Amino acid sequence: MLNQFENRISGDSPFKTEFEPYLNAHPGRGSLKVQVSAAGQSFPVKNVFVEVAVRDGGTRYSLYHDVTDASGIVNAIVLPACSGSDNNRPETAGKDDAVYLISVFHPAFEEVTDFPVTVQDKTETILPVVLQPLGGGEEG
């Protein structure tokens, strides 16, 4: 019986065929939720541009981009991951983890560029991002 997460991530891959070697090396699927806020996580920030990229074979590939909603969230970004069975054995645990680079941009805040986050098979990773205002001023 499929659980709710497996139902949500099943289906065809949205990635281009030239990315097939990476997909073959990462047959699992995990999801990423990015929560963007300011003022010490007190206020969500909407309309923040969120980009997800990966570095593979020395090349940086941009895989996904969206803007945050009124709650400061970009939700349910489904990404390739190592299959769960690959990470369950001590000799292979963490060997080929799928590490993605998250960048966030908003004109009123300092950029966050290529922040690494690991995505695991059949797991939702939640990445909180707290933005700092431009100009070094104090939030408040």
C-alpha positions as a Markdown table, in Angstrom:
| # | Residue | x | y | z |
|---|---|---|---|---|
| 1 | Met | 0.0 | 0.0 | 0.0 |
| 2 | Leu | 1.4 | 3.4 | -1.0 |
| 3 | Asn | 1.6 | 6.0 | 1.7 |
| 4 | Gln | 0.5 | 9.6 | 1.0 |
| 5 | Phe | 4.1 | 10.7 | 0.2 |
| 6 | Glu | 4.6 | 7.9 | -2.4 |
| 7 | Asn | 1.4 | 8.9 | -4.1 |
| 8 | Arg | 2.5 | 12.5 | -4.4 |
| 9 | Ile | 5.8 | 11.7 | -6.0 |
| 10 | Ser | 4.9 | 9.0 | -8.4 |
| 11 | Gly | 4.8 | 9.7 | -12.1 |
| 12 | Asp | 7.1 | 10.7 | -14.9 |
| 13 | Ser | 10.3 | 12.7 | -14.3 |
| 14 | Pro | 10.1 | 16.4 | -15.2 |
| 15 | Phe | 13.9 | 16.5 | -15.9 |
| 16 | Lys | 15.4 | 16.6 | -19.4 |
| 17 | Thr | 16.9 | 13.5 | -20.9 |
| 18 | Glu | 20.5 | 14.8 | -20.8 |
| 19 | Phe | 20.2 | 14.6 | -17.0 |
| 20 | Glu | 19.5 | 10.9 | -17.2 |
| 21 | Pro | 22.9 | 9.7 | -15.8 |
| 22 | Tyr | 22.2 | 11.7 | -12.6 |
| 23 | Leu | 18.7 | 10.4 | -12.4 |
| 24 | Asn | 20.0 | 6.8 | -12.8 |
| 25 | Ala | 22.4 | 7.4 | -9.9 |
| 26 | His | 19.6 | 8.8 | -7.8 |
| 27 | Pro | 16.6 | 6.7 | -8.4 |
| 28 | Gly | 14.7 | 7.7 | -5.2 |
| 29 | Arg | 12.6 | 10.7 | -4.7 |
| 30 | Gly | 12.5 | 13.1 | -1.8 |
| 31 | Ser | 10.8 | 16.5 | -1.4 |
| 32 | Leu | 12.0 | 19.9 | -0.3 |
| 33 | Lys | 10.0 | 22.6 | 1.4 |
| 34 | Val | 11.6 | 26.1 | 1.7 |
| 35 | Gln | 10.3 | 28.5 | 4.4 |
| 36 | Val | 11.6 | 32.0 | 4.1 |
| 37 | Ser | 11.2 | 34.5 | 6.9 |
| 38 | Ala | 12.7 | 37.7 | 8.4 |
| 39 | Ala | 13.1 | 39.3 | 11.8 |
| 40 | Gly | 14.3 | 36.1 | 13.6 |
| 41 | Gln | 11.7 | 33.9 | 11.9 |
| 42 | Ser | 8.9 | 36.2 | 13.1 |
| 43 | Phe | 7.6 | 37.3 | 9.7 |
| 44 | Pro | 7.2 | 35.2 | 6.5 |
| 45 | Val | 8.5 | 36.9 | 3.3 |
| 46 | Lys | 6.4 | 36.5 | 0.2 |
| 47 | Asn | 7.6 | 36.8 | -3.4 |
| 48 | Val | 11.1 | 35.5 | -2.7 |
| 49 | Phe | 12.6 | 33.8 | -5.7 |
| 50 | Val | 13.8 | 30.3 | -4.7 |
| 51 | Glu | 16.2 | 28.4 | -7.0 |
| 52 | Val | 17.2 | 24.7 | -6.6 |
| 53 | Ala | 20.4 | 23.6 | -8.4 |
| 54 | Val | 22.8 | 20.7 | -8.3 |
| 55 | Arg | 26.5 | 20.4 | -9.2 |
| 56 | Asp | 27.1 | 17.2 | -11.2 |
| 57 | Gly | 30.3 | 16.5 | -13.1 |
| 58 | Gly | 31.7 | 20.0 | -12.4 |
| 59 | Thr | 28.6 | 21.6 | -14.0 |
| 60 | Arg | 25.9 | 23.5 | -12.1 |
| 61 | Tyr | 22.4 | 22.7 | -13.2 |
| 62 | Ser | 19.4 | 24.8 | -12.3 |
| 63 | Leu | 16.6 | 22.3 | -11.7 |
| 64 | Tyr | 13.7 | 24.3 | -10.2 |
| 65 | His | 12.6 | 27.9 | -9.4 |
| 66 | Asp | 9.5 | 29.4 | -7.9 |
| 67 | Val | 8.5 | 32.3 | -5.6 |
| 68 | Thr | 7.3 | 32.0 | -2.1 |
| 69 | Asp | 3.6 | 32.4 | -1.2 |
| 70 | Ala | 2.1 | 34.7 | 1.4 |
| 71 | Ser | 3.3 | 32.3 | 4.1 |
| 72 | Gly | 6.9 | 32.5 | 2.8 |
| 73 | Ile | 6.8 | 28.9 | 1.6 |
| 74 | Val | 7.7 | 27.1 | -1.6 |
| 75 | Asn | 6.3 | 23.6 | -1.0 |
| 76 | Ala | 6.6 | 20.1 | -2.5 |
| 77 | Ile | 9.7 | 20.4 | -4.6 |
| 78 | Val | 10.2 | 16.8 | -5.7 |
| 79 | Leu | 13.9 | 15.9 | -6.3 |
| 80 | Pro | 16.0 | 12.9 | -7.2 |
| 81 | Ala | 17.6 | 11.1 | -4.1 |
| 82 | Cys | 19.5 | 8.0 | -3.4 |
| 83 | Ser | 17.1 | 5.1 | -2.9 |
| 84 | Gly | 16.4 | 4.4 | 0.8 |
| 85 | Ser | 18.0 | 0.9 | 0.6 |
| 86 | Asp | 21.3 | 2.5 | -0.5 |
| 87 | Asn | 21.6 | 4.5 | 2.7 |
| 88 | Asn | 20.6 | 1.6 | 5.0 |
| 89 | Arg | 23.9 | -0.2 | 4.8 |
| 90 | Pro | 26.9 | 1.1 | 6.8 |
| 91 | Glu | 29.3 | 0.8 | 3.8 |
| 92 | Thr | 27.1 | 3.0 | 1.6 |
| 93 | Ala | 25.4 | 5.4 | 4.0 |
| 94 | Gly | 25.9 | 9.0 | 2.8 |
| 95 | Lys | 28.2 | 7.9 | -0.1 |
| 96 | Asp | 26.1 | 9.4 | -2.9 |
| 97 | Asp | 23.7 | 11.7 | -1.0 |
| 98 | Ala | 21.8 | 14.0 | -3.2 |
| 99 | Val | 23.0 | 17.5 | -2.2 |
| 100 | Tyr | 21.2 | 20.4 | -3.7 |
| 101 | Leu | 22.2 | 24.1 | -3.8 |
| 102 | Ile | 19.5 | 26.5 | -2.7 |
| 103 | Ser | 19.6 | 30.2 | -3.6 |
| 104 | Val | 17.0 | 32.8 | -2.5 |
| 105 | Phe | 16.7 | 36.4 | -3.8 |
| 106 | His | 14.5 | 39.3 | -2.8 |
| 107 | Pro | 15.3 | 43.0 | -3.6 |
| 108 | Ala | 14.9 | 44.1 | 0.0 |
| 109 | Phe | 17.2 | 41.4 | 1.6 |
| 110 | Glu | 20.7 | 40.0 | 1.3 |
| 111 | Glu | 21.0 | 37.1 | -1.1 |
| 112 | Val | 21.5 | 33.6 | 0.0 |
| 113 | Thr | 23.5 | 31.7 | -2.7 |
| 114 | Asp | 24.2 | 28.0 | -3.1 |
| 115 | Phe | 23.3 | 26.9 | 0.4 |
| 116 | Pro | 23.7 | 23.1 | 0.5 |
| 117 | Val | 20.9 | 20.8 | 1.6 |
| 118 | Thr | 20.7 | 17.0 | 1.5 |
| 119 | Val | 17.5 | 15.4 | 0.2 |
| 120 | Gln | 16.7 | 11.8 | 1.3 |
| 121 | Asp | 14.5 | 9.2 | -0.4 |
| 122 | Lys | 10.8 | 9.3 | 0.7 |
| 123 | Thr | 11.5 | 12.1 | 3.1 |
| 124 | Glu | 10.4 | 15.8 | 3.2 |
| 125 | Thr | 13.3 | 18.1 | 4.0 |
| 126 | Ile | 12.3 | 21.4 | 5.5 |
| 127 | Leu | 14.8 | 24.2 | 5.0 |
| 128 | Pro | 14.1 | 27.4 | 7.1 |
| 129 | Val | 15.8 | 30.5 | 5.6 |
| 130 | Val | 16.0 | 33.7 | 7.6 |
| 131 | Leu | 16.8 | 36.7 | 5.4 |
| 132 | Gln | 18.8 | 39.7 | 6.6 |
| 133 | Pro | 17.7 | 43.2 | 5.4 |
| 134 | Leu | 20.0 | 45.1 | 2.9 |
| 135 | Gly | 22.2 | 47.8 | 4.3 |
| 136 | Gly | 23.0 | 46.0 | 7.5 |
| 137 | Gly | 20.2 | 47.7 | 9.4 |
| 138 | Glu | 18.5 | 46.0 | 12.3 |
| 139 | Glu | 15.3 | 44.2 | 11.8 |
| 140 | Gly | 12.4 | 45.2 | 13.9 |
